[in-house]
């Protein structure tokens, strides 16, 4: 373990990890069972178009979260686009800027204006008081994001929606297998969208799903994701191709069998990060509500640079030099990305909490590809720096100029 500031790779030492340690390394599950399923797909020669594995996955996901309908799709971005369209959203829709860019793109892609709204400083999800201030006669809906698996204030958002006749969709990309107020996420609003991307704790390579308890909406989305086909040669609706393939569903079914194991590993990692960073000044691991079910897939640090004496971006640099590929999800905020930055250049003025948080959060590696020893090393590196802030500052200022992690990661 490194003790001296000058042992840090960012100051010329050897990296602590020989290979990159990623955020979002996929969980694989039982490889033999997966290959068995893939062989079966090849034997049957049924590769896509609502095949048996996709149907089985939809049933199992719906059962797991106790929702009436699960419509599997090729990814969560298309799933969002389809749900937005099926819900009849037009004009303006309220969304957070503190999210992955896909939440806003799914609106902009179909000429709907994403109206960026600030977040609550405690939940880091849409602040219902700010939502109310942004409503106009053109507003047709609200898309809340259950950021890092922590639920939005669903009661308050749905109350606003009822009073103003708005649709409510949740981007639950991070929240599969999590609960809110004792009810599984997937049962809130008009519909919710999960991502099953490779980097999610449960993946179908690429994939996603819309879940809903609304029969008509589910039927409409099933048409929309299959070109509007209601049967052979019979198109009844404008549609696109949002179908999930059989090989993706095979991965999903295999992952579902190991879901509780993945969650247990994530939970152990989350607990270990908490313990190891407990007394590190200015570093807080964002908590999961112990009274709810959670997938624990994102370990997110909130860095208070006034207390650490080191900025979040410096910590990022330090970790990248050690081969720890920590991420600044979701820097710099969607409102500061194109086309939104040019289309709505003043937006930052009413997003003070978002503007603050994008400078503070750091997401660390977890999941089945990460070991307890890896976590111990990562936490030790953070401690070495934060416990010697003035030595570090001096060495940092004197270091030779070199290409940095930020020059790689800044958009
Ligand atoms: N809404 C929200 C709130 C979301 O967070 C997302 C996606 C969506 C909607 C849209 O869902 P999808 O349409 O993707 O289903 C990653 C994911 O690509 C993205 O799905 C995810 N959110 C986002 C938070 O993270 P990037 O641009 O950071 O991915 P990338 O390629 O940098 O990979 C992240 C890390 O994972 C890297 O360290 C490398 C590692 N990795 C990645 C892949 C693909 C692996 O180790 N193996 C892999 O196969 O977006």
Boltz pocket constraint, residues with backbone or C-beta under 6 A from the ligand:
constraints:
  - pocket:
      binder: B
      contacts: [[A, 22], [A, 23], [A, 24], [A, 25], [A, 26], [A, 75], [A, 76], [A, 77], [A, 78], [A, 99], [A, 100], [A, 102], [A, 103], [A, 145], [A, 171], [A, 173], [A, 174], [A, 194], [A, 195], [A, 196], [A, 197], [A, 198], [A, 199], [A, 207], [A, 208], [A, 325], [A, 329]]
      max_distance: 6.0
